[in-house]
Structures are given as C-alpha cells and as structure tokens.
Amino acid sequence: MSLSLDGINISLSEVTNITHLGFWLLVDDKEYFVPFQDYPAFLNANISQIYNVQETGPGQYYWPDLDIDIELDALENPEQYPLQFRP
C-alpha cells in the first residue's frame, strides 16, 4: 500500500505573515521573505490578494489576482537576478 498519490502536489506553501516591509512565504519547512522594496507590485495589494498564491511548478509561485510570479531561486539568490521592476 502506498500513501502517496501520483499527480497530487503535497508540498505546503502559504503566506504566513505580512508587515509594512514585505511578507513571508512558507514553502515546505523553509520561509522566504519577499520585500516590498524589491517586489513593489505587491506594495498596494490587499491582504487577500497576497494570501492568494498558487504553486504553478516546482519552485514557481503565482499570485493570480496580481498577475505576479516569483521563482524561489530569485528569493534564495537575489544577486543572480539584478533586474528589478520599476514603475
């Protein structure tokens, strides 16, 4: 008997906290900070828009209400992603 089902994503991912500086994204057992300074498209979002996050692939997250996507590698290695959105 197997406890896993093929095709079902069982990784845990959720926004755990929001402050005036940014928010934390929990993925499995690791938290990533998403600073508004580096991701200004989130700055004027409401709470429900920030909490509405979907994992679209391994290490890829999408906020459909805001049409924003972030790869975990960009949060883990920001120096490798020097281009930033500027309004």
N, C-alpha and C positions, 0 to 999 in steps of 0.2 A: 504494500500500500504506500502510495506517495502522498505527501502533504502539500506538494506544490502543483499548481496548475499551469500548463503551458499557455503563454499569451497574456497572462494577467500580471500587471506590474504591482509588486508588493512593497516597493520602496516607499518610505514615509517622506513626504515633503510638505511643508507648510510654513507660512509666515508665523513667527512666534512672538514678535514684539515690534512696535513701531514707535519711534521717537521723532523729535524735530530734526535729527541728524540723518535718519535713514531707518532701515528695518533689517531684521534678521530673518534669513531663510534657513529653515532646518531641513536637511536632506540626510535621511537615514539617521546617523548619530552625530553629524557634524553641522555646526551652524556657520553661516556665511553672512557677513554684514554687507548690505547694499547701501552705500552712502548716497544721499540725495545730491551731494556736490558732484559726484561722478556720474550719476544717473538722474539728471534734472527732470526727465519726463515723468518721474514718479512724484515730484515735489507737490504738485497741485492735485494729485489723485486723492479720492476719498478712501476711507478705510476699507470699505467693501471691495473696491477695485484692486487694492493692493493685496488683500487676502485671497482674491480670486486668481490663483495661479495653477497652471497645469504643467505637468511634465510631458513634453512632446517627444522626448527621446532620451537616451542615456546622457545625463548631464545637461540637458536642454530644458529651459523653463520659459513659459509663455503666459503673459497676462492679457487675455483676450479683450477685456474691457478697455485696455490702454494700447493694444497692439504693440506690445513691447516683448522682446525675447532676450534672454541672457543665458550664456553658457557658463557653467560652473568654472571652467578653466579661466574665464575672464575675471572671476572673483578671486580665484586662487593665485593667479599670476597677472595682476593688473599691469605690470611693467611690460608685458608682451602685447598689450592692447592699448597703445598710446593714443589712438584716435578716440575722441570723445564727442558726443553730441553737444552742439552749442546752438541754442535757439537764435 
